[in-house]
Amino acid sequence: MRTVSLPPGLVRASRKVNMKKFAHLGLLSLLITFCHGRFLTFPKLPCPIPEDILPCTCTGDENGTMDMDCSHVVSEDELERVFSSFFPYTMFRNFTVVDNTYLKTLRNQALGIASFTGVYIMNSVLEVVEPDALSSSFATARVVNMQNNSISSFPFETLPSFTSLLELGLSDNSLTFPALESETLLMLDLSNNQIQNVAATAFLDVPEISEIYLGGNQISHIPTGTFAGHYNLHIVNLESNSLTYLPEGAIQLTSISPGTVNLRRNQITDIAVNSIIEVGNLDMSNNNLTVLEEHIFRPLLSQGTILEIQGNPLTCD
């Protein structure tokens, strides 16, 4: 907040100015600098007037970068009221709601005409994200992180409209595996949801994907070719699922750099020849392997794969 003061040239009356003009100038100065017994202050532009957006807060810097924090809203109506206020500038960096126990639905147009590059609604009770809730950020959002909520309905069908989206974090919610389509998405986190099945074509329409996190679900089968054909894909995390067997080509990374595959804490008892291909780091610890078949694991080790197998009931002949 800063006090507005008039330029020196306006507060110093010239000797040639008549008294009537001087009186008008003095009154104008008083009206601008003093109101109801206090100096009238204005927010640092381009943030909205603080009182208009309570309980949300806007912070900005000298470069015009602004963040909105609405962690203390107590209803969907209050959030909509905040974003119906006058916004002198509508392009923000981050929108944040953290540790909120009231907001259950992010309604269509809830954020008005404001656009954001990062949307973070975390550790809260959000259940539903309506299709046009983030429509004003379709062209600007690079990160959408809604981890650790209770989301059972998310508009995955709008992903093609997010033309700049790089990261989508929806871990620790109540989602099943969706249809995915995005030309820009690099990172997808659906850990700790209610996913049981992943189709062989699950990632066909996310050609730039580089990191996939599906740990902590109930996935029992990975079809052949599920992760093939993505030149950026270098991290696949499937830890703490219900896998018992990996068929040929189940995890076939074709990225330009060695990949990392995490399969720890499943119930894997056996894997097929060439079930895991082009992997630099492979974690199969805490499964149910009893034997390391040479014809299966030697090709991996000869390629320089780092293998972790502790916590398996291995037997030695």
C-alpha positions, 0 to 999 in steps of 0.5 A: 500500500502506498499513499498517493501524493500530488506532484510538486508542481501542483501543490506549489501555487504560483504567485500569479494564480488567483485565490479562487484557483488556489482554493480549488487546487487546495480542496482537490489536494485534500480530497485526494490525500485525506478522507474521513480522517485518514490518508486515502491509500490505493493497492499496488497495481495491478492487484484488485482493491484488497477489501473487494476480494476478502478473504482472498489475498493478492500479492504482486511485485514490481514486475507486475507478477501477481498471485491469488490465495483463496485458502480462506473462502468458506463457500462456492458463492464467496469464491464467485463473489470475489472473482466478480469484483473489479480486476484492473489486470486479469493475468495472474501467475498462481491461484492457490487454495490450501487446507480448505475445508469448505470448497467442494465444487469448483463451479463453471466460471468460478474464477471469472475472467482471471487467468492463471499459469498455475492452479494449486488446490491442495490438501482440501475437500474438493470433490467436483471440478466442473467443465468450464471452471478453468476456461479462462486459463485454457491458454495460460495454465502450465500446471494444474495441481489438485492433489490430496482432495476428494475429487471424483469428477474432473473434466478430462475432456477439456484437456485438449483446450489447455494449449500450454499445460505441462503438468497435471497432478491429481494424486490422492483423490477418488478417480478412475483412469480417464481418457487422455488427450493433450499435445503438450502434457509432460507429467501426469500424476494419478497416484493413490486413486481408484484405478484398476485398469489401464488400457494399452492405448491409455497414453496414445494421445499424449505424445509428449508425456515424459513422467507417469505416476500411477502408484498406490492404485489397484492395477493388476495388469499392464497390457503389451505396448502400454508405454511404448512409442513415447520418445520423452517418456523416462519415468514410470511409477507403478509402485504399490499396485496389485501386479502379479505378472508382466507380459512381453512388452509391458514396459517398453520405454523408447525414450532418448535417455535411460528410463526409471521404472518403479515396480516395488511393493507389488505381488509380482511372481514372474515376468516374461522375456522382454517385458521390460525394455530400455530401462536404466533403473529398475526397482522390483523390491518387495515383490514375490520373486523367488527366482531370477531367471537368467534369460530374463534378467541377463539382457537387462543387466548387460544393458547397464540396468541398475536392478533393485530386488531386495525384499523378495523371497529369493531362493538359491539353488 
